[in-house]
């Protein structure tokens, strides 16, 4: 898909680099989305999120927020010089995807806890 003619739905500053976020991209327009709900392209600084394909999701808007968080975590890792597809072999169990998932899922709770503790 040629994204150059499209305007992103939003632009987010990730450690000084702007990432364009494109929402509701169809699998037909971007074949990469046949394999995943979204992805972060470190070369073009683009985050693409597909359309809802799982109609069993009752709260798709919440799921989409989660996918955007997940891909933004990848962007932060890329901009920190940490490749998202590199296996970190700590006890043979650690892998960045697990870390990315954890941050994406728990960040809202972390933020709330930090705010409640007044440590931001
Ligand atoms: Zn991921």
py3Dmol code that shows the C-alpha trace and the ligand (Angstrom):
import py3Dmol

protein = """\
ATOM      1  CA  UNK A   1       0.000   0.000   0.000  1.00  0.00           C
ATOM      2  CA  UNK A   2       1.233   3.472  -0.812  1.00  0.00           C
ATOM      3  CA  UNK A   3       0.840   5.469   2.371  1.00  0.00           C
ATOM      4  CA  UNK A   4       2.610   8.542   1.004  1.00  0.00           C
ATOM      5  CA  UNK A   5      -0.645  10.033  -0.299  1.00  0.00           C
ATOM      6  CA  UNK A   6      -2.536   9.347   2.920  1.00  0.00           C
ATOM      7  CA  UNK A   7      -2.728  11.563   5.969  1.00  0.00           C
ATOM      8  CA  UNK A   8      -2.266   9.699   9.232  1.00  0.00           C
ATOM      9  CA  UNK A   9      -5.143   9.720  11.704  1.00  0.00           C
ATOM     10  CA  UNK A  10      -2.721  11.029  14.285  1.00  0.00           C
ATOM     11  CA  UNK A  11       0.935  11.804  14.761  1.00  0.00           C
ATOM     12  CA  UNK A  12       2.649  10.911  18.016  1.00  0.00           C
ATOM     13  CA  UNK A  13       6.066  12.099  19.136  1.00  0.00           C
ATOM     14  CA  UNK A  14       8.160   9.115  20.197  1.00  0.00           C
ATOM     15  CA  UNK A  15      11.395  10.236  21.830  1.00  0.00           C
ATOM     16  CA  UNK A  16      11.680  13.126  19.395  1.00  0.00           C
ATOM     17  CA  UNK A  17      10.607  11.241  16.261  1.00  0.00           C
ATOM     18  CA  UNK A  18       7.131  11.615  14.809  1.00  0.00           C
ATOM     19  CA  UNK A  19       5.235   8.408  14.086  1.00  0.00           C
ATOM     20  CA  UNK A  20       2.153   8.538  11.866  1.00  0.00           C
ATOM     21  CA  UNK A  21      -0.683   6.301  13.015  1.00  0.00           C
ATOM     22  CA  UNK A  22      -3.067   4.973  10.374  1.00  0.00           C
ATOM     23  CA  UNK A  23      -6.283   3.406  11.628  1.00  0.00           C
ATOM     24  CA  UNK A  24      -8.798   1.016  10.090  1.00  0.00           C
ATOM     25  CA  UNK A  25      -6.539  -0.046   7.234  1.00  0.00           C
ATOM     26  CA  UNK A  26      -7.983  -2.991   5.331  1.00  0.00           C
ATOM     27  CA  UNK A  27      -6.115  -6.236   4.758  1.00  0.00           C
ATOM     28  CA  UNK A  28      -6.735  -5.781   1.052  1.00  0.00           C
ATOM     29  CA  UNK A  29      -4.953  -2.423   1.095  1.00  0.00           C
ATOM     30  CA  UNK A  30      -2.088  -3.602   3.284  1.00  0.00           C
ATOM     31  CA  UNK A  31      -1.312  -7.311   3.112  1.00  0.00           C
ATOM     32  CA  UNK A  32       0.842  -7.155   6.240  1.00  0.00           C
ATOM     33  CA  UNK A  33      -2.366  -6.790   8.240  1.00  0.00           C
ATOM     34  CA  UNK A  34      -3.434 -10.291   7.198  1.00  0.00           C
ATOM     35  CA  UNK A  35      -0.886 -11.543   9.717  1.00  0.00           C
ATOM     36  CA  UNK A  36      -1.471  -9.135  12.591  1.00  0.00           C
ATOM     37  CA  UNK A  37      -3.840  -6.567  14.096  1.00  0.00           C
ATOM     38  CA  UNK A  38      -1.252  -3.840  13.653  1.00  0.00           C
ATOM     39  CA  UNK A  39       2.420  -3.197  13.112  1.00  0.00           C
ATOM     40  CA  UNK A  40       5.089  -0.578  13.601  1.00  0.00           C
ATOM     41  CA  UNK A  41       7.410   0.159  10.675  1.00  0.00           C
ATOM     42  CA  UNK A  42      10.639   1.547  12.067  1.00  0.00           C
ATOM     43  CA  UNK A  43      11.887   2.528   8.612  1.00  0.00           C
ATOM     44  CA  UNK A  44       8.943   4.748   7.661  1.00  0.00           C
ATOM     45  CA  UNK A  45       7.979   5.701  11.247  1.00  0.00           C
ATOM     46  CA  UNK A  46       4.491   4.432  10.584  1.00  0.00           C
ATOM     47  CA  UNK A  47       2.054   2.507  12.765  1.00  0.00           C
ATOM     48  CA  UNK A  48      -0.754   0.755  10.924  1.00  0.00           C
ATOM     49  CA  UNK A  49      -3.787  -0.732  12.622  1.00  0.00           C
ATOM     50  CA  UNK A  50      -6.223  -2.945  10.754  1.00  0.00           C
ATOM     51  CA  UNK A  51      -9.966  -2.927  10.669  1.00  0.00           C
ATOM     52  CA  UNK A  52     -11.870  -5.082  13.100  1.00  0.00           C
ATOM     53  CA  UNK A  53     -11.942  -8.586  11.714  1.00  0.00           C
ATOM     54  CA  UNK A  54     -13.038 -10.367  14.870  1.00  0.00           C
ATOM     55  CA  UNK A  55     -16.681  -9.502  15.200  1.00  0.00           C
ATOM     56  CA  UNK A  56     -16.751 -11.306  18.543  1.00  0.00           C
ATOM     57  CA  UNK A  57     -14.960  -8.372  20.130  1.00  0.00           C
ATOM     58  CA  UNK A  58     -17.655  -6.525  22.016  1.00  0.00           C
ATOM     59  CA  UNK A  59     -15.408  -3.591  22.810  1.00  0.00           C
ATOM     60  CA  UNK A  60     -13.458  -3.110  19.610  1.00  0.00           C
ATOM     61  CA  UNK A  61     -12.575   0.496  20.451  1.00  0.00           C
ATOM     62  CA  UNK A  62     -10.842  -0.712  23.627  1.00  0.00           C
ATOM     63  CA  UNK A  63      -9.027  -3.444  21.688  1.00  0.00           C
ATOM     64  CA  UNK A  64      -7.881  -0.891  19.108  1.00  0.00           C
ATOM     65  CA  UNK A  65      -6.493   1.316  21.878  1.00  0.00           C
ATOM     66  CA  UNK A  66      -4.604  -1.669  23.186  1.00  0.00           C
ATOM     67  CA  UNK A  67      -3.190  -2.418  19.707  1.00  0.00           C
ATOM     68  CA  UNK A  68      -2.085   1.211  19.331  1.00  0.00           C
ATOM     69  CA  UNK A  69      -0.386   1.063  22.749  1.00  0.00           C
ATOM     70  CA  UNK A  70       1.341  -2.166  21.762  1.00  0.00           C
ATOM     71  CA  UNK A  71       2.691  -0.677  18.531  1.00  0.00           C
ATOM     72  CA  UNK A  72       3.747   2.529  20.304  1.00  0.00           C
ATOM     73  CA  UNK A  73       5.781   0.433  22.734  1.00  0.00           C
ATOM     74  CA  UNK A  74       7.536  -1.055  19.698  1.00  0.00           C
ATOM     75  CA  UNK A  75       8.181   2.481  18.440  1.00  0.00           C
ATOM     76  CA  UNK A  76       9.737   3.460  21.769  1.00  0.00           C
ATOM     77  CA  UNK A  77      11.946   0.370  21.627  1.00  0.00           C
ATOM     78  CA  UNK A  78      12.989   1.091  18.029  1.00  0.00           C
ATOM     79  CA  UNK A  79      13.814   4.686  18.904  1.00  0.00           C
ATOM     80  CA  UNK A  80      15.830   3.364  21.838  1.00  0.00           C
ATOM     81  CA  UNK A  81      17.904   1.179  19.536  1.00  0.00           C
ATOM     82  CA  UNK A  82      16.208  -2.040  20.569  1.00  0.00           C
ATOM     83  CA  UNK A  83      14.845  -4.102  17.693  1.00  0.00           C
ATOM     84  CA  UNK A  84      11.407  -5.541  18.310  1.00  0.00           C
ATOM     85  CA  UNK A  85      12.224  -8.834  16.647  1.00  0.00           C
ATOM     86  CA  UNK A  86      15.403  -9.586  18.527  1.00  0.00           C
ATOM     87  CA  UNK A  87      15.263 -12.493  20.922  1.00  0.00           C
ATOM     88  CA  UNK A  88      16.625 -11.668  24.335  1.00  0.00           C
ATOM     89  CA  UNK A  89      17.910 -14.961  25.566  1.00  0.00           C
ATOM     90  CA  UNK A  90      17.654 -14.528  29.310  1.00  0.00           C
ATOM     91  CA  UNK A  91      17.048 -18.014  30.693  1.00  0.00           C
ATOM     92  CA  UNK A  92      15.681 -18.865  27.276  1.00  0.00           C
ATOM     93  CA  UNK A  93      12.333 -17.370  28.237  1.00  0.00           C
ATOM     94  CA  UNK A  94      12.508 -13.645  27.651  1.00  0.00           C
ATOM     95  CA  UNK A  95      11.414 -12.153  24.375  1.00  0.00           C
ATOM     96  CA  UNK A  96      10.606  -8.529  23.592  1.00  0.00           C
ATOM     97  CA  UNK A  97       7.104  -9.430  22.389  1.00  0.00           C
ATOM     98  CA  UNK A  98       6.232 -10.538  25.907  1.00  0.00           C
ATOM     99  CA  UNK A  99       7.631  -7.309  27.291  1.00  0.00           C
ATOM    100  CA  UNK A 100       5.762  -5.273  24.705  1.00  0.00           C
ATOM    101  CA  UNK A 101       2.541  -7.066  25.550  1.00  0.00           C
ATOM    102  CA  UNK A 102       3.074  -6.522  29.250  1.00  0.00           C
ATOM    103  CA  UNK A 103       3.691  -2.805  28.909  1.00  0.00           C
ATOM    104  CA  UNK A 104       0.778  -2.355  26.491  1.00  0.00           C
ATOM    105  CA  UNK A 105      -1.603  -4.175  28.825  1.00  0.00           C
ATOM    106  CA  UNK A 106      -0.418  -2.781  32.141  1.00  0.00           C
ATOM    107  CA  UNK A 107       0.577   0.774  31.294  1.00  0.00           C
ATOM    108  CA  UNK A 108      -2.846   2.279  32.138  1.00  0.00           C
ATOM    109  CA  UNK A 109      -2.617   0.650  35.569  1.00  0.00           C
ATOM    110  CA  UNK A 110       0.992   1.751  35.998  1.00  0.00           C
ATOM    111  CA  UNK A 111       0.046   5.321  35.133  1.00  0.00           C
ATOM    112  CA  UNK A 112      -2.846   5.268  37.631  1.00  0.00           C
ATOM    113  CA  UNK A 113      -0.597   3.849  40.352  1.00  0.00           C
ATOM    114  CA  UNK A 114       2.116   6.434  39.667  1.00  0.00           C
ATOM    115  CA  UNK A 115      -0.447   9.209  39.721  1.00  0.00           C
ATOM    116  CA  UNK A 116      -1.997   7.956  42.968  1.00  0.00           C
ATOM    117  CA  UNK A 117       1.469   7.774  44.528  1.00  0.00           C
ATOM    118  CA  UNK A 118       2.338  11.250  43.239  1.00  0.00           C
ATOM    119  CA  UNK A 119       5.605  10.060  41.785  1.00  0.00           C
ATOM    120  CA  UNK A 120       5.380  11.460  38.271  1.00  0.00           C
TER     121      UNK A 120
END
"""
ligand_1 = """\
1
ZN
Zn 4.433 -6.730 18.814
"""
view = py3Dmol.view(width=600, height=400)
view.addModel(protein, "pdb")
view.setStyle({"model": 0}, {"cartoon": {"style": "trace"}})
view.addModel(ligand_1, "xyz")
view.setStyle({"model": 1}, {"stick": {}})
view.zoomTo()
view.show()
